[in-house]
Amino acid sequence: MPADSKCDVLVVGAGPAGFMAALTLARYKVDVRVIDVRPERIQTGHAGGIQPRTQEVLQTLNLRHQLDTRGNHVSEMAFWAPNDLGQLERTYVGQEIQTTTPYPWILSVPQRETERAFDEELQRHGCQVDRPVELVDFAYVDDDTEHPLHVRVKHRHSNVVSTCRTKYLLGADGASSKTRQLLGFDWETHGSQDEVWCVADVQLQSDFPDLRRRCAIRAAQGRMMLIPNALDTNRVYTLLNDDDLRRVAEQPSSKANGVNGVNGVNGYARYSDTALEALLRQRVRDVAGAYKMEIEQILWISQYRLQQRIVDQFWDQRRVFILGDACHTHSTSAAQGLNTSVADAYNLTWKLALVLQGRAEPSLLDTYALERRQMAQELIDFDVQFSHLFSRKDFREDTQFQDTYKKAQGFTSGVGQQYQTGPLTRPCEEPLVIDHLAVEPLTPGKRLYPIDVYRHLDGTHLNLLNDLPSNGRFHLCAFVGSAIQDGRLAPLTDYLASSESALSRFDAAANPAWGFEDIFYANPQNRDRIVDLFLVHSDSRHEVRLENLPAPLPQWKYRIYEDPQAAGHRLLGVDPRVGALALVRPDGFISLVVGLDEGYKVTELLREYLI
């Protein structure tokens, strides 16, 4: 990074949160720079489980398929525990993902592949990570009204210190975050701090029947989590007791192995790689019981202390934010680390981009800390309970353990997470959704379930995710059912055609006609849009002529879809004889659900934040 450089946003850290933040900002045409203290991307180990909601997000970035070809689908989950005779047996097996999503599996993919995909896409947007560069400090300079944050950084090879003048600073620099330390934010600790785990990526030789399922194995010889990785490898987690820790600390090691960047575990300053590997090999044999389970090769190994923590603040109320592991840490048992970090970044960046573009009030940024702290707290609460049940000695009673995992499915998969009522989430004033028929009802605070539809214009069968690129726009989704043929469309089209509609009030300079666009192609014709339209009906596309529809619908011909037999409407709980209008935020979460004749409520909500 050259001396006295400048940018709109400086991102510190190139892990999942940092890459996601930088990439989405770059897609929103924000001048973003990234620094990372590591000399290169992650090569082995670290986060590997991508949950369904994150896959939905990656689809809107046109990145999901790339990762899908490099990973493994974890489709089923099994629990194992000893029976009354002390013999290991399966106590439960079922679908890993039991909630509705286009991607009903966890995608197990090495973090090196995830980072590579993000890095390559970031470079296509003209942004490159500066390595190995570390954050030194930052200060607000009131005289610099354009770039009030002056950030000092140091190149670790040359030791040259330079200054980057920026408008905002995002600390995505992990659990030992320098950004957080400079801000002086304190951790709030939850749950146990005494549990230490060994984690490794291995090749196994085994006759264990659930080797390619995710397994939670609780035996008298120890606790173990087994996850099938790509290329016939597995990730293994095992809980270490005090005897284990003494064994792995007896021999000197050539390097210090830390926990989230802090050297030592439970008072042991170093561990021996050789001793830890030997312990893991024996643990795998012991826990497998009568089954054969031998480690042929260890590809990566580490140990960490279970730390369930959350910071007291997510930003300094001015221009510095922290996200990902910098503001919350938890166990890896529920595969949430990468996913929560990506969700933090996805929540923040669209808001930041709109503020930087002068299209939204700075007060919009207040909602980042409000919403993401809620989700972080819910994650910590679940993690404390799940980790306690997994590690307790009373493993013969498995019902509570299984029930806890099943009940948390919506949260852990991401597709059932819900923001509480707040500035961007308004409760429904009247019941518009048929709950008893809905699979994924339209609910303010939850993500919009992406239904399958047919594009009216050409009959292309697609999932809405493929026409919903991450581009920083609000989406006005009109589920009108049979309103076209029944003649009930006038209240909606009167609103859409008015100067007070969300399509007009905030996009006065935009081209009135919407050009074709999907996740593969960004149409310059739509560049000035901040609100776009999706209209889904249940009438026959062969009987309804688009050019005969009332204004402004013909101008949105690429965004009108048929939902045959109203299957998608019913999945969302929308009565096709009534319809519903949903405002969906740029991150895919629903802000508001109103009647087709209540479009003015959409304008009222957006008017509080958009300029």
N, C-alpha and C positions, 0 to 999 in steps of 0.2 A: 504494500500500500504506500503510495507516494506521500511525501511530507505535506502536511496541511491539505489533505484531500477533503472532499465534502460529498455528502449524499443525503438522501431523505431519511433513510433508515439504516442503521448499522446493527447487524445481527451477530451476536457473540455465541459461537458454538455451532458446529455442523453435524449434530446428531439428528434424529428424526424431527424434533421440534424446530431446530434451526433451519434444516433443509426445507421443511414444510412452510415455515414462515417466509423464507427467502423466495421460494418458488411461487407461492401465491401472490406475494407482493410484486414480483417480476411480471407475472401474468397480468396484474392490474396496472402495469406500466409505471410502477413506482421505482425510483432510483435507489436500489438496495445494494449494500455491500455485506460480505460475510467474512468473518475471521474465525480461525480455529487453531487451537494450541497444538493439535496433533499434526505431525508431519505428513500424514496420509490418512485416507479413509480407513475405517474399521476393516480388518481383514478376517478375523475369526470371532466367533462367539457373539455375546451381547443379545439385544432384543431380537426375537424371531417370530412372534405370533401376531398376525394381522387379523383382527376381528372383523365380522361382517360389515359393521357401520363404517369402519375405516376403508374397507374395500369399496363400499359405495362412494365414498369421497374420492378415492383414487381413480374410480371409473370416470368421474367428472373431470379429472385431470388427464385422462387418457394414459394412465400409468398402471392400472390394475392388470391388464393383460401381460405386460412385460414381466411383472413380478409373479404372476400366475404360472408362467412358463418356467420360472426358476425355483419354484417352491413345491410344497406338498400340501394336499388337502387333508386336514385333520377333521374327519367327519363323525367319529364316534368317541365316546368317553366311557371308561370302565373304572369301577372301584373294586379293589381287592382287599381282603382282610382274612385273618385266620378263623376257621370254624371252631367248634367246641373241642375238636381233637387236635387243634393247633396246626391244622393243615391250611395252607393258603388257598383261598377260593374266591371266585368272582362273586361279588354281592350285587352288582348292578352293571348293566351295559345299555347304552342308548345313544340317541343322537347328540352330538356335541352342541349343535345349535338347534334349539327348539322353538325359536321365534321366527316370524315371517320375514324373509329377506331373499333377494335374488342370489345371494351367496351363502348358503347354509353350511358353512364350514369355517374353521380357522385356517388361514393360509400361513403355513410354517415356511418361512423363507429367511435365509441368513441375512443379518443386518448389513453385511458387506454388499449384498445385492440390492437391498433397499436403498442404501446410500448411493450406490453407483447409479441406479435409475434416477434418483433425485438429482444427483450431481450432473449427469449428462443432460437432463431436461433443463436444469438451471443454466448450463452453458449455452443451450440453444436459445435462451432468452438473454444472452449477452452478459451473464454474471458468473464470476469464477470465485471460488473460495481462496482466500489468502491464507497460506500455511507456511511454517508454523508461527502464528502470530497470537500473542496473548494480550488480554486487557490489562492495562496498568491502573488507570483511574479515569474519572470523568468529572467535569465541573460544568455548572451552568454559567454562561457568560451573557449577562443582560444586554450588553451593548450590541451583541450579534443577534439581531432580531430574526434573521433568516435561518440561521443554523445555531440555535442557542446552546446546544450541547457540544462541548469540546472533549473528545475522548482520546486519551493517550494510549497507544498500543506499542508493543515491542516485538520485533522479529527475533525469534529465539536463536537463530543461527548467527545473524550479524550483530545482534544486540542493539540495533538501531531503533530509537524511539521516535515515533512520528505522531502527528495529531490528525484525527478525523473530525471534521465539523459536521454535525448531523442534527436532524430535527427530532429523531426518536432513537432510543437504544433498546434493543430486545435482548435480554439475557437468557439464552437457551443453552447455558454452559454447564448443565448437569448438576448432580447432587452437591458437589463441592463448589458451586457457582461463585466465581469472583464477583459477578454483578450483584448477587444477593449480599455478599459480605460487604461490599462497598456501600450498599444501601442500608446495612445494619439491621436487616429484617431477622426476626427470631423464629426458631422452629417451635411448633407445638407438637409434642410427642404423644402418640397414641399407642396402645397395645404394648406388647413385650419388646424389649431391646436385647434380650438374652439369647435368642435363637440365631444360630449360625448355620449356614447352608453351604454345601459344595455343589457346584454346577459344572457340567461338562458336556461337550459334544463328542459322541463316541460312535464307533462301529461295534455292533454286538453280534455274537454267535449264540443263538438261543432258540429253544423250542417253546418259549413262553407264547401262549396263543394270542395275546393282545399287544404284541410288539409294535403293530402299526395302528394302534389306537392310543389316545391319550389316557394314561392310567395313573390313578392315585392308589399307591400300594402302602398299606399300613400294617406292619408286622412287628412282632416282638423284637426282631433284629434291627429294626429301624424304619424310618419313613422315606418313601421314594416317590417322586413324580417322574413319569416316563412320557416323553413326547416324540412322536415320529417326525423326523426332519426329512429334507429332500435327500435323494441319492441313497436311500436305504440306511441312513444314519439316524441316531436318536440323541435327544437331549435328556440328560439325567440330572435330577435334583435330589439331594439327600440331606436330611437334617443331621448335624453334627452335635454330639454331646461333649461334655467336658473331657472325658477320656480321649475322644477323637481329637480334640483340639490339642491336648498334651502330646499326643502321638505325632501330629503333623508339625508341631513346633519343636520337637526334640532335635532335629537335624538342621544345620545352617542352610540357608538358601542363598542363591546367587542374586536374588532380587527381593525387594520389599513388595509384598502383595497387599494392596489396600482394600478397604471396604468403601465403595463410593468415593474413592479419592483419599481416604484416610488410612494411613498405615496401621495395620494391626487389627486383631479381632479378640475381644474379651481379654485384653491385657497381653496377648501374644503379639509381639512386634513383627514377627516374620513367620511364614510357614514354608515348609519344604515341599517343592513341587513333587519330588520323588515320593515322599511319605504320603502326600495327599492322593497321588495316583494309586499307590498301593492300597490305601484305605478304601478308595472308591471301588477298586477291583474286587476287594473282599466283601464290601458292603453289597454290591450287586449280586454276588454269589449267595450271600446269606439271606437277603430279602427275598430272592427268587424261590427259596425253599427247595421243593422237589424238582423244580424246573431248572434246566440248564441255562445259565446266563453268564457268558464270558465276554469281557471287553477285548476285542481284537486290536483296536487302535483308539487312542485318545487324541482327538483333533484340537481340543481346547479345554482348559480346565481353570477354574477360579473358585474362590469362596467369598461369601459376603455375609454381613450381619443383617438380619431382618430389621429394617427401620421403617416404621410407619409414622411419617411426619408430614406436617403441612405448615406453611409459613403464615404469619399473622397478616401479611399484606402481599398483594400480587403486583402492585406498582406504587410509585412514589407520589401519585396524584398529580404528576406533571408530565414527564416524557420518558420515563424509564420503566419498562415492564420486565417481569420474569415469567418464564413458562416452562412446562415440562418438569423434569426432575429437579430443576432449580427451585420449584415451589411446592413440590409434593413427592414423597418417596413411599414405597410400599413393597410388599413381597412380589415375587414373579409368578406365584402359583396360579393366578387367574389371567395371565397373559394380558396385562393392562398397561405396561410401561410405555411402549411405543404408541399404543392407541390413544392413551390419555394425552400424551405429549403432542401428537398430531392434532387432536381435537382442540387443545389449547391454542395452537397456532392458527388453526382454521377459524376459530371463533374470533381471534383478535385481528387478523390481517385484513378482513374485508372492512371492518370498522375503521381501521387505521388508514386504509387506502382511500375511503370516501372522505375522511377528514382532510387528508393530504391533498386530495383533488379539489377541495373547497366545496364539496357537494353535501357534506354533513356537518352538523355542529360538533365541536369537541366533546360535548357532554355524552355523546354516543360511546366514548371510550370508557366511561364509568361502568358500563354494563359488562365489560370483560371480567373484571375482578368479581363482580357480583355473581355472574353465571358460572365461571370456572371454579370459584372457590366452593360453590354448592356441589358441583360434580366431584371435586377432589375430596370433599368431606364425605360424600356418599361412598366413594371408592374406599377411603380409609376405613369407614365403619364396616363395610362388607369384608374388607381384607383382614381386619382384626378378628372378626368372627370366624371367617373361613380358615385362617391360619391356625387359630386356637383349636378348632375342631380337628384339623388335619394332624396337628402335632401332639394332641393329648394322648395319654396312655390308655384311656378307655376306648380302644379301637374296636371292641367287639360290638358295641352299640353303634351301628353305622347309619341308622335311619336319619338322625339329625344332620349328620354330615352331608348325606345325599340330598335331603330336603333343602338345606341351605344353598347348595350349589344350584339345584333346579330352579328354586325361587328367584335366584339372582340372574337367571339367564338373560332377561331383557336388558339388565344393566351391563353385565360383562360382555355381551355381544355388541353392545352400543346401540342397538336398534330400539331398545325400550327406554332409553334415558330421556328424562323430561325436565326441562327448565321450569322452575317454579314461576308463578305469576309475578311479573315485574315490568319494567319499562318497555321491554320488547315482546312481552308475552301477555296477552289479554284474555281473560276467561270468556267463554261463550255466554252471552246474556240469555239466550234461549236454546233449548236442545235442538240442534240441527242434525245430529248424528244418531243413526239407529244402532245403538250399542249392541243389542242382542244379535244383530246380523253381521256386525263388523269384525274383521280379522285385525286390521290395523286402522282403527278409526281416526279420522281427522281430529287431532287434539292439539290445541295451542301448547307450545313448549316441547312437543315431540317432533321428530323428523318426519317429513312427508314420505310415506311409503311409495316407492316408484312402481307404478302399475304398468302393465303391458297394454299397448294401444296400437291402433293403425293410423298412420298419417292420412288425413282425409284426402289430401291432394293427389297422392299417388299410391295409396294402399300399402305403404311400407310398414311392416310389423316391427315394432321396436319397444324397448323399455324406455320410460321417460328419462332415465339417467343418461341415455345416449344423446338426448337433445338438451341436456341441462349442464353445460360446461361451467366450471368454476371461473366466473368472470366478474364477480362483485355486484351482480344485479339482484334486486328483489324480483320475485316471481309472483305474478297475480294469476292464481290457478282457479279457473272457473269450471266447476263440475256441474254442467247444466242439464244432464240427463236427457229427457225427451222434450226439452223446452223449445227446440226449433220447430218440430212438427206440431207441438201443442200450442204454439203461438204465445209462449210465456217469456220470450227473450227480451222484450222491449225495456223493462226496468234496468236490466244489465247493460244493454247496448246504449241506452240513453246516458247512463253514467259514463261508460267508456268513451263516448263521443264528446262528452262535455269538457270544458276547459279546466274543470276541477277534478277530473279523474286522475288517478295515479299515473296513467300513461301520458298525460299531457302536462300536468302541473309541474312536475319535476324534470321533464325532458323537453322543454319548449324548443330547443335547438335541434332536436333529433329528427332524423328522416322519418316521416310518418309511416312509411312502408317498411315492414320487417323483412330483411333478406334471409335467405336460407343460412342456417348455422347449426352445428352440432359439436360434439367433443373433439372432432377431427379438424374442424375448420372454423376460424373466427372471422366473421364477415365484417369488413370495414364499414359497411353500410349501417351497422348497428352500433358503432363505436360510442355514440353519445347517449345511448340508452342507459338508464339506471333502474328502470322498471320494465319488465317484459311480460307478455301474456301467454298463458297456456289455456286453451279452451277445449274441454273434453265433453263430448256429447254421446248419447246412446242411439241416435237415429242412424239410418243407413247412409253411408257415404256415397252410395250409388244413386240415391234418390234426392239428396240435398245438394244443390248447386251453390258453390261458395260465392260466386259473383252475385247471387241473389240475396245474400245475407245482408242485414242492415250494417251501416258503417258503425265502427271502423273495422269490422271483422274481415272484409276482403283484403285489407292491408296486412293482415296477419295470417295469410293463407298457409304459411309453412308451420304455424303453431296451432292448427286446429286438428283434432284427433277424434276418431271414432272409438268408442268403447262398446263392442258388440254385446248385446243382451245386458248391458250395464253391469258387467261382471266386476269391473274395477270400481265402479260407484259403490256397489254393495260391499266390496272388500274394505273400502274406506268408510263405510257406514253412511253413505249419502243416498237418500231416497231419490231415485231418478225422476220422480214426479214433482220434486221440490227443488233439488239442487243445493249447492253451497259454493261460497266464494272464500278461498283461503289465500292469505298473504304469506308467502314463504320467503324467509330471509336468504341472503346469499350463501349461508352455510347449510341450507337445507332444512332448517327448523321452522315450524309453523309459528307465526306471530299472532294470527287472528283468523277466526272462522266466523263468517257472517252469511246472511241470506243474499240471494242474487239481487235483491232490491236495496241492499245496505252498503253499496260501494263507498258511500261517503265516509263510513267508519274507517275504511282503509286509508283514505286521504287524511283523515284526522290523525291517525297514528303516525303515518309517515311525516306529516307536517311538523311533528314535534322534534324530528331529527334532521330531515333532509332540507337542504337550502334550495 
